[in-house]
Amino acid sequence: MYLIYSLPLLMLWGRPTFAARWTIDSGCDNVPFSQRSPLNAVDELKKAMAEAITMAENAVKVLNEHADDEHVSGMMKLIYGDGNDYQAKVDETKRILANVAGFEKEKAGPGPLDQEWQNTMTNNDVMIFCSKDRFKPKQGSTQLMDTSMNNKLFSASSFDDDKLRGACYKTDYDLNNVNEKKPTALTTPSDLFDKKKYNQDGKPPDMSPYMVAQPKVADTIDICPWLLHRSAGRGWPRIDKDQITKTQQPGFKDGLSDIALPVDGLVDTGYTLLHELTHTKQGGRTIDTLPADRPAGAESCYGWKCVQLIKDPKNADNIAKAGMALHLWTMGYHVDKDGNVLNK
Ligand SMILES: [Zn+2]
């Protein structure tokens, strides 16, 4: 019976069953923001996804073929240190980036709320949203249901301005204030949290054993409207020669916070998606290292400076920064300790 069911499925999809799919909600072609007209971002997000997946592919190739190159190993040692666990950390990085490279390069046909997608999605697939319209109130409850995720429940307070989801969808940011703390995007696993068992076990610090996989529900990535409007305002930068040349100018500080280094100035929507894709089930469920787990001096878990302090392939930005640095190597550059992007 298993074979009878799986054969027509294979033929129907016309692709290897291991390739993870992604789709973009049509709300990304109508992204609101205060004092600006709504934005069409679907085409740019498609390009950004292709950029993210290409970066991951290139990085894996470099680690397979040029791991001993002085700049390649030099950059990886900045990110992971020179200890006994160096090779294990590089191998884990390669594994996660290879998983990200396992996403289809092209967007799937149907949108996330289309029946066709809803009927065929798996938890290796990803749905990209730019609005919170899919969250609907649950009758007789204060909770909201994510209608794209089989009505997964969210507390109404998670949409408060001071919570991640609320902050992501605030539309009154000052786009020019680079030090304003705000999320750029957030990935939500489709896994359900077994709160009852977690409470019974005395709420241990590691919550991951209490996540229950939902094989037929895709993860979501929310892209925060302000990020898209800022990228549009800058002409949708990509990680290309033009942008790299900008970071090489003395005094380059375009859009950088106090703790950021020149290479962090290359962070675009493609890079942001690479970071988010490492959080997905397909990518490997990386985390953003919590303040209590960060070494002294790591003000955040993002950026070239912080990843050198954290040195952990479980931290999403370590993987994404490794991916970007190795991609830059294929373009003829390398990155030094101070985040300078240098010609090879
Ligand atoms: Zn993250």
Residues whose N, C-alpha, C, O or C-beta is under 5 A from the ligand:
A	BS01	ZN	D288 A316
